[in-house]
């Protein structure tokens, strides 16, 4: 949406809102959020490993006489193992515990104590501050020194960090006690609980815990004495019990001031203590390993595969075999190992046998020599599956199928294309393309040596070579079987309901924005875009982002009214289904652009304010936030920034969330959307986004969190950590279920490329300076979109530098997004070449970056 004015920020004042204040250390890194094994930068779809040159393995003491009854007692002879590998296993485990908050009287009525504790083991920090009488909003200040417990550390000039610890031997809780004097001018104690080990912060819907200590009197002739209430909600851990701080107020010593001034004063009162225990959950990372060795049995000529792991308990191997590199799952003929069952005639499940002493488990598998590979995943329970770099484990069963060490190294060297197995029907065509490329290269070399070709002719030949290479690669891409097309079917069906995608799809997505700010004017944009589906797929795009589909007050679609009415300026519902089906036919996923922050009303209320909705979702003004004066909502206060052009929706209302989830599920099922682009997510708490995504299970999701970068006297600051931290905070609030557009990287590229300030492309730790440097798997990089470019031009990329920008985002981690206007322009061939480079080198959202040198000039 077009809502942000890009301008330098004024210098910050002493007090600041905690939510936006220098929290560079609270980043939850992908290792914490990722629930499966981390992918290597250039990993194959399946895991293939090097051939062993010399391996000595100790023999066991007993033998097996029949493959039908093979168990872990089959001998392993020295020198006959041709494959052996140990794989890391990483998963998260939820540790449940309690936190408590207690307010109690000290030695007398004037001295009180606030205590906060937690019984989950770890390094817990109370990040806290106070608000004084007369403070506005959610400003924090440091408390008086006498109020600070021992071991406290100052954080800038607005907060204190105090470690929690056991106060006595045998205590269950780590805790901290804060003593205060009720006669002071402290109005409230604010805090968040910080887990030093994981970097997680526990807040109230992205906001701070607040313990009010006083009531206020605004001397305007009326004395208001109400009881104070507050709630504790750790942001990522779900709802917790509400807590009430009761206050008995009495009027004393109220003196009139000038009739022209209105001062805020503290009223004398008596606090009433409380003690409340609240459930919390901490996610910890557990690391294990699984080892696999393969050898041939000389007596039977069968392949013996031994699998061992340090996992304990009932560990099940979900497995199958394959005949070639296509890795299509099959069930081998009987006999099977003991405690094996057939799962849906698509895979086998074998319970591993505990080792002596209970330190792990193992099992021996016997496979006929006709099979080339062994495929498996480990199942701990119905909700926990362990895989290899987010895909199946693939174990070669023949020594010839094991990659030599040199091949593994070559796979990791950028710029070297991998060989692909082509279908027989296309071999001749592919050979013809290769021959053409060779002829062109030969002509190019000879002409250069004779120096008879013009520069333009040489460039033409190079472009033709690139085009033919891209065409050859396209053949491979469309014919080579992949995990997601075939082998994954068994795994998806074997799991209980499918889990939500972590916001990154496969990690190899390339996003195309399929419209600009003027696309609605034709009235048939869906049909125009349908004609380009095959072309966009052949270029290498895997996901397309479509414009907002709903009826809208504005023709562009970003002021929606009736959410179930899908007749828009881009086309009707049938045309929308048609274009979605077409992109699915060419192998692309579709993102729907959904506006959840606000909605235009159908009717006015009794005061003439537009806040009553019609259509299928006929909400009243309870669905509108209460703190936007333009629309007089009766809901709760907004959990984000207000968008003042339309009523902001109150997502804290149960009926609102229920209706939105039903609508999104309807779009998924009726239209066929695969994921979402979420508009103006600054307007509401990321926890609600998590709720919506868990309900709809999208393949991919990205939010638009756009605000201003940091400037000093009109110059962009080199350090943009605060800016990218705000984006990270939103992703974190959504529990990593969605990515976000990397606005930070776009802004930095503006200055770096326009002014040749290439030193800006590295942060102080030698990493990329945007979101892509901190959480690359959740960063969607871009240089232009319908708001920043097109005919709006709110923040246009420096002219003439567009291809430098694309060279950066298409060769870096993150998920790149390419703007429609640039694809169908004179940049077409250069973008196509960069897409080919990314695909050939298998750059993905988690690829590693090494910054070797920064310079001011090219």
N, C-alpha and C positions, 0 to 999 in steps of 0.2 A: 504494500500500500504506500501511497505517497503521503507520508506523515512527518518526515524528519527534515529539518533544516540543517545543513552542514555548515558549521561555523566554529570558530575557536571557542574553547571553554574558558570562562573567567577563572582566575586563581581561586582555589578552594579556601573556605573559611576554616577556622580552628576546629569547630565542631562539624561532624559529618555523620551521615547515616551509615550505620554499621554494614548494611547490606551492599554498599558500593564503595567500601573503603579499603584499599590496599590489601586484599586478601589473596595475594598471589600464592600463599602457601596452602590454600585449602583445596587446590585442584585435586579432583579424584581422577587418577590416571587410568588409562584403559586396562592396565593389569588388574585393577580392582574391580572395575565394572564388568570386564569380559568374563562370561561364565563358561567359556570353553578354552581350549589351548590356543595360545597366541600364535598367529600366523607369521611365518617368516616372509621377508620381503619378496622373494622371487619363488615362493613355494609352488610346486605343481598342484593340480587339483587333487591328485592322489599322492601319497608319500611313497617315493621310490628311493632306495638307499644303495650305497656303494657295495661293490663286491669285496669280500674279505680276501686278503692275500694269504695271511698265515694266522690261524687261530688255534689255540690249544685249549681243549675243554676236558675237564676231569670226567672219568667214566663213573657211572653209577654201579651199584653192586649187584643188581638183578636184571634179568632180561625178560622180554615178552616174546612168546612163541607165535602169537597170532595177532595180525593187525586188527582183527575184529575186537579184541579185548585190550588194545593198547592203552596203557596208563602211564603215569609219570615214572614208572620204573624201567622204561626202555633205555638201553645204554646209549650214551653219547660218546662215540669213539673219537680219539684225538685225530685231528686233521681232516675229518670228513664233513665238518660244518662249513657250508658255503655262504651262509648269511647269518649275521648276528647283529642286533641293534637294540639299544635301550631308548625308550621314548619317555619324555616327561609328561606327566599328567597333572593338570591343574584344575581345581574346582573351588567353588565358594561354599561355605557352610554357615548357616545361620545359628548364631549363639543367642539364646533368649535370656533375658535378665530383667532387672528392675532398676529404675532410678527413683529417688525420692526427693521431695521438696518439703522442708519443714520450717515453719515460722514459730518461734517461741520466745517467751519473755526471758530476759537475763536476770541479773541480780535484783533489779527493781523495775518499776514501770517505765523508767526513762531509757533503759538499755535493753535492746532486743537482739535476736540472732536469727539470721537466715542461713539454713544449711541445705546443700545440694549434694547428693551422693549417687553412686552407681555400683552395682555388685558384679558387673561383668569385668573379668580381668583385662587389664590393658593400661595404657597411659592416657588418662583422662585429664583434660584441661578445662577449667571454667573460664571462658572468655566473657568478661563482664564490665559493666560500667553503671553509672547512675544518671538519673535525670533530676535536675533541680527545679524548684518552684519557679515558674515563669518561663521554662523552656518550651519551645514550640515543636510540634511534630514528634519525630522519633530520635532527636538528637541525643548523643551520648557524651558524657564527661567522665573524667577520672574521679574516683571517690577521694575523700580526704585521706592522707597518709595513715592516720590512726585507725582507719576503717579497713585497711588492707591486711589480709592474713600473711603470716610469714611465708617467704618463698614466692611472693607475687612479683611479676615483671610488668613494667609499663609497656604498652603498645601505642606508639606515637603519643598523642596527647588526648586520646579519647577513650582508652580502655585499659583494662588490667587482665593479665592471664595468671591464674593461680592453679597449681596442680592439685588434683584430688589425691588423697593418701589415707591409709588406715591410721586412725588416731590411737588405736590400742591393739595389742596382739590378740588375735582371735576375731577381730571385727570382720564382718561379712562385706560391708560397704567401704569403698574408698569415698571420702567426702571432704568438703571444705566448709568451714564455718565463717560467716561474715557478721561481725558485730557492728551495730549502729545505734546512734542516739536519736530517739524520736523527736528531740527538740531541734535537730538540725533542719536545714532547708532542703533535704533530699526528698524528692517526690516519689521516686520509684527506683528499683534496682532492675537493670536489664541484663540478660545473659543468654549465651548459647553454650551448649556442651560440645566440646571438641574431642574427637578421638585422634590422638597424636599418631597412632600407628597406621591408620588408614587415611587420615585426612578428612574424615567425614564430620559434618557439623549437624547438630540436631536442633532444629528451629521450629517455629510455628508457621507452616506454609511459606517458608522462605523468609519469615520475619522473626523478630527476636522474642524470647520469653520476657514477660514484663510482670514484676511484682509491685503493684502500687502500694505505697506506704501512707499516703495522705489523701484527703479530699481537698477540693479547692473551693474557695468562695470568690465569686466575681462580684465586687461590691457595686451592685446596681439597684439596691433596695430590696432584692429578694435573696433569702438565704436558702441555698439548695444543699441538703444533706442526704446523699444517696450512698448505698453500699457499693464497694468496689469489687469487681469481678475480673478474673483473668483465666485464661486457659493455657495449658501446656500441650504443644503438639510438635514432636520431633518431625522435621520436614519429610524425611524419606522413610519413616517407619510407620506411618498410618496414624489414625486418630487415637488420642489418649483421653483420659478422663478430664473433665473440666474441674477446675479448682476454684473455690470461692474464698476470698479474703473478706471477712465481715468487719465492718467498721462502724462503731457507734460514735456519732458526732454530737457535739454540743457547742453551742455558740458561747464565745467568751471574748471579751475585749475587742469587739469589732468597732472600729472607729471610722467615721466618715472621712472621706478624702474629698478632694476638689470635685465639684460636680461635673467638670469637664474631663476628668481623668478616670480611667477604669483600671484599677490595679488588681492583680491576682495574688491572693494571700492564702496562707496555710491555716486550716482550721484545726484547733485542738481536738484530739480524738483518742480513743483507746483501741488498740489493735487486739484482735482475737486470734490466737495461734491456731495452727492446723498442722497436720502431717498426712502426706499422701504418697503412696507408692504407685508407680506407673510402669507398665511393661514396655521394654525396648528390645530391639534386635540388632545385633552387630554381625556384619558379614565378614568372615575371615577366609583367607586363602589357604587351602590345603594342597600340598604338593606330594605326589607319588610318582612311581615309575612303572612301566611295563616293559619286559624284555622278551624278545622273540629270537629264537635260533632255528635254523632250518638245515636239514641234512638228508641224504639219501640212505635208505636202508638197503644194504647190499644183498640181503637174503630175499627180499620181496620186490625190490626196485621201486618201492613206494616212497613218497616224501613224508618225512617225519618233522612236524613243527612243534616245538616246545614253547609254551607261553607261561611266563612267570610274572607276578606282580607283588608289590608290598602292600597292596590293598587287603583289607581284612573283611570278614563277614561273607555274606552271600553275594559273590561277584559272578555275574553271568556274562558269557561271551556270546554276543549276537553275531553269527558268522555265516559265511558262504564262500564259494570259490568262483573263479572265472577262468576262461579258456585262453584269453589273449589280453592285449593291452586295452581293449575296450572296457574291461572291468565290469562286464555285465554279471550281476549276481546269479548264481545257480546253487542248487542243493545237490551235493554229491550223493552217490548211491550208498546204501548201508554197507557195513556196520558203522555206527557212530560211537563216540566215546560215551562212557557211562553218564547218566543223568543229563541226557540230551533230549530235547523235544523239538518237534517241527513247528515253526511259526508261520501260519497262513500259507503253507506251501511255497514260501518265498525265502525263508532263511531258517537257520538252526540256532537253538539256544542251549548252551552247555554250561552247567554250574561248575566253576573251578573247585579243585580239591584243596582244602587247607593244608599248609605245610606243617611239618612237625614243629612244635613250639608255638604255633599260632602266628608266626611272622610272615604273613602273606599267603598266597595260594598259587596253584599252577595246574596245568593240564597238558597232556600230549595229544596231538591230533595227527591222524594218519590220512593222507590224501593220495589218490591215484595219480600216476605220472602224467596223465592226459591234461591235467589242469596246470595253468601257468601262474595263478595267483591265489592268495588267501585274503579275504576281505573280512574285517570285523570291527565292531565297536564294543565297548564295555558298558554293561548296565548294572548300576548299583541299586537302583530302585526305580519305580515307575516315573520319577521326575528327574533322575540324574543319569545322564549318558555321557561317557567320556570318549572323545574322538581325537583324531590327529589333525591338528591345525584346522579345526572346524569341519573336517571331512572324514571319510572312512580311513581306517588303517589299511594299507595295501602292502602285502608281503609277497615278494617274488618267490616262486617255488622251484625255479630252475636257475642254475648258475649263470646261464646265458642271459637271463632277464634281469640280472642284477647290474645296476649301473656301475661302471668303473669309476674310480676316484676322479679321473680327469673329466668325465662327463658331468659329475656333480659340480665341479669347480666351474666348468663352462656354463652350466645352467645359471650360475650366480653372477656371471659377467654381463653387465648391461651391454646391449648392442648385438649380441649373438642370437640369431633366430633359432628356435627349436624345430627339430624335424617332426613332421606330422604324418600319421598314417592316413592315406587317402582311400576313398572308395574306388573299386576297380573301374566302375563306370566313368569316373572322372579323371583317371590316370592320364589318358592321352591328352585331354584338354589341358591339364596342369602342366604336362611336359611341354606342350606347345607354348604356354606362357613363359616357362623357364627358358625355352630356346629363344624366344623373342627378347627376353631380358639380356641374355648372353650376347645376342647379336648387337643389341643397342650398346652394351658396354664395350664390345669390341670395336664398333664403329666410333664410339666416343673416344676411346684410347688412341686409335690410329689417327683420327682427325686432329686430336690435340698434339700428337707427335709431329704431324705435318703442318700444324698451325694454320690450317686452311679454313676451319670452321669459325663462324662468327660466334660471339658470346651468346647471342640470342638463340642460335641453333643448338649450342651446347646445353643451354638451359632447357630448351624444349625436349632434348633427349633425356635429360635428367628427370624432368617431370613425367615423361612417358614411362621411364623405368619405375618411378615411384608408384605410378598408377597401376602398372602391371603387377608389381609386388603386392600392392594392397588388394588387388583382385585375387591373387593366389592365396593370400592369407584369408580372404573372405571365404574361399572354398573350404579351407581347413576349418575355419570357425563354425561353418554351418554343417559340416559333415562329421567332424571328430566328436565322438560321444563324450559327454561330460557327466560329472557326478549328479548335477541337478536334473539332467534330462532322464537318466535311467537308474543308476544305482541307488539314488536316494529314495526311490519310491518305497522300497522295503522299510527303510528306516523311518520314513515319515509315518507309514502306517503302523509301525511297531510301537511308536510312542503314544502315550495318552495325550489328551488333546494338544495340538501343536502349540508350541511356545511362540511368543512374540519375537519377531526379528529384532535384533538390537539396533535397528536404524541404519544398517549399512548394507543390507542385501548380502551379496556374495563378497563384497569388498572390491570387485572389479567394475562396478557400475560407472558409466559415463552418461551424464544427464543432458538432455536437450530441452531447453525452454521452448515450447512449441507455439509461441505467440508473441506479439508485441503490443504496445499501447493502442494501436490502430486496428488490430485484427478484427474487432467487432463490426467494423464499418461495412464489410462486404455482406454481412447477414448470413453467410454460408461458410464460415471459417472451418467448421468441422469437415465439410466435404473437400475444401481446398487442402486441408492438412492430410486427409486420407490419401490423396493422390501422391503425397510425398513420403508415405510410410516406408515403402520399399527402399527408396533412396536414402532415407535417414538410417535405416537399419544397415544398409551396405556400407555406410560411412563408419560404422562402429558404435553407434549409440545403442545403449541397452535400456534406457529409461527415457520416457518423454513426459514432460510436465504440461498438462492441459490447463486452459483458463478456467476461472470459476464458472460452474455450470448452472447456478440458480438464477431465478428471476431477480433482477436487481434494479434499484432506483437509478444507479449510474450504469451506463451501457457497458463499461469494462467489467462489471460483475462484482466489484468490491464493496457494494452497499446492498447486501442481500436482503430480501424481504420474506417471500414464501419459500422456505427451504426445499419443500417437496415439488415445487414447480420448476422443472428443468427446461423450460422454454426460455432461452436467453438470446442475446444478440448474436451469439456464435452459431446457433442452430437449435433444433428441437431435440427432444429426448431420443427419438428414433435415429436421428443423425449422429447423436452422441454415442449411442450404442454401436452404430455402424463403424465409426472411426476407432472406437476402443477395440472392437473385434478385428479390425484390419491390422492395428499395431500388434495385437496378440498373435495374429497369423504370421507376422514377420519376426516374431521372437522378442518383442519389446514389452516392457512393463509400463504401466500408466499411473501417473500421480494425479490425483484430483486436487485442485486448489480450493481449500475449504476455509471460509471466514467464520471463525467461532467466537471472536472477541465481541462483535457487535452485530446488530440486526435492525433494519429499518421497520418501523411500526406501520400498521394499517390504519389505526384510528387514534383519535385524540381522547384524552381523559376529560374530566369535568373542568379542568383548568386550561384546556386547549393545548395540552402538551402531548406530543406524539409518543406514546409509550404503551399502547395497547396493540397486541398483535393478532393477526387473523391467519387464515389457512389452517392446515392440519395441526400446526403447533400454535394454538391460539392462547398464548401466554398473556397474563396481565402484567401490571407494573411491578409485581414481586420479582419478576425475572430481570429487572433492571437494577444496577448497582445504586446504592443510596448516596454516594458521594460525588455524583456528577450533577451539578445544579441545573444543567440544561434540560434534563429529562425526568427529574423528580421521581426516581425509582424508589420502591419500598423494599428492596432487597438489602443485603449486607453491603458493607464497604467493599470497594474493588480490591482484588488481590494483586493488581498491577497498575500500569499507567492507563489513564483514560484516553479514549479516542473520541474527540468531542463532536464529530460530525454525525454520529448516530448513537442510539441507546446502547450502552455497554452492558453485556449480558452478565448476570451474577451466577457464576459457575458453582458457587457454594450451595445453591439450591438443589435438593435431591431431584425434583421433577425436571429441572433444566438438564442436569447431567444424564438422566434416564432418557429424555427425549433426544438429546444430541447423540448418545450412543446408538439408539435405535435408528436414527437418520443415517449415521455413518455406516452402520451395518447394512442398511438398505442400499446405500450407494455401492458398497462392495458387492453385494449379491445381485442387485438389479442391473447396475451399469457395468460392473466388472473392473472397477478401479483396483489397482494393486497396492496403492499407498497414498500418502498425503503430502502436500505442501501446505503448511499451516501459516495462515496470514497473521501478522501483528501479534506475535505471541508475547510481546512485552505487556500486553493488556491483562493477562491472567496467569495465575500460578502454574508452574510447570507440572505440579502434581496432578492437576486436572488433565493435562495432556497425557500423562502416564495412564490415567484411568481410561481415557478414550482409546488409546492405542492398544491397551490390553484387551479391550472389548472387541476391537476390529482386526487385530493381528495383521498389520500391514507388512508387506515385503520391504518397504522403504518409507521413511518419513523424515521430513526436514522442516524446521521452523524458521520463520523470519524474525530474528531479533536484531533490530537495526537502531542504533543510536550513535551519537557523535563520538569521534575519537578524541584524544587528548591533545590540546594545543596550548602553546605558551606564546603570547604576543603575536598571534597569527601564524606561528610556525608549528608544524606537527612535531610533537615530542617523539624522540627515538623510542622511549619505553612506552609501549601500549599495553602493558600487562593488565592495568586496571580495566581497560576496554574489553580485552578478550576474556578477562575473568568474569565479567558480567554475562557474557555469552555462555561460558563454561558453567556458571551458576545455574543458568536456566536449563541447560542440558542435564546437569546434575539433579535439579529439582524434578525433572522428568525421568529420573533414574536411568538415563542413557537410552531410553526407548526411541529417541529421535535424535537426529543430527541437527545442525544449525548452519545457516549460511555464514561463511567466514568473512564477515564485514571488515574485520581487522585487517586481514590480508589484502583485501581490495584497497582499503585506504592507504596502506603502506606502499603498495605497488604504484599508486598514484604519484607519490613523492619520489619514490626510488627511480621510476622510469622516466618521469617527466623532467626531473632535475639531475639525473644521473647520480643519485645518492645511493649507490648500491650497498653501502654499509648498513643501510636500513634493513636489508634482507636477512640479517642475523640478530637474534636477541643477545643479551649479555651472557648467555650460557652456550652460545654457538648453535642454537636451534632456529628454525624458521620463526619469525616474530608474531605470527597470527595464531588463530585457534589450531591450525594445522601443525604447529610446533608443540602444542600441549596435548591435544586429543585428536590426532589425525583421523581416526576412524569415524569421528562424529563431525568432521569439518566438511562442508560442501563449499568448495571454492568457486569463485566466479569473478568476472571483471565487469559484466554489464547485465542488466535485466530491464524489464518493462518500465520500472520506476526510474532507475539511474540513467538509462539511455533512451532509446526510441525517440518519440516526439516530446516526451516529458523532459528528459535531460536534467533531472534533479541533481545528479552527481556523475556526470559523464566521464568516462575513462579518458585520459590524455590522448588527444588526436594523434594518429600516426604511431601510437605505441601499443595498439591493441594486440598485435601478434607477439610482441614481447611478453605481454601479460599472459596470453594463452600458452606461450612457450614455458612460462613458469608453472602455471597451474596444471598443465597437462603432463608435465614431467615430475611432478611432486606428489606426495601422498595426499590423502583426502579424496573426496569424490568430486571431480570437476563438472561444472555446469557451463554449457556453451549456449550463447544467446542466438535466437532464431535469426535476427537481422544480420549477424556476422556469418552464419552458415551460408545463407543465400546472398552473398555479396562477393566482391573481388577478393575477399579473404578465403574463399572456399577451398582453393587448392592447398594453401598453407595450413589451414585447419585440418584438412583431410590428411596431410602428411604427418602432422603432430599426433593425430588420433592413431595413425598407423604405428608411430614410434611408441606410443604408450602401450598399445596392444602387443606389439612384438616383444617388448621388454617386460611384459607382464607387471607393469607398475600398478599397484593397488592402493587402497586407502590406508594401509598400515606399512607401506614401504618405508625403509629407513632413508634418512637424508644425512649426507656428510658435506658440510660447507668447508671447502678447502681454502678459498681465498675470496676476499671482498676488495673491490677497487672502486675508485671514483669514476674512472673512465673506461670505456670499452677498448 
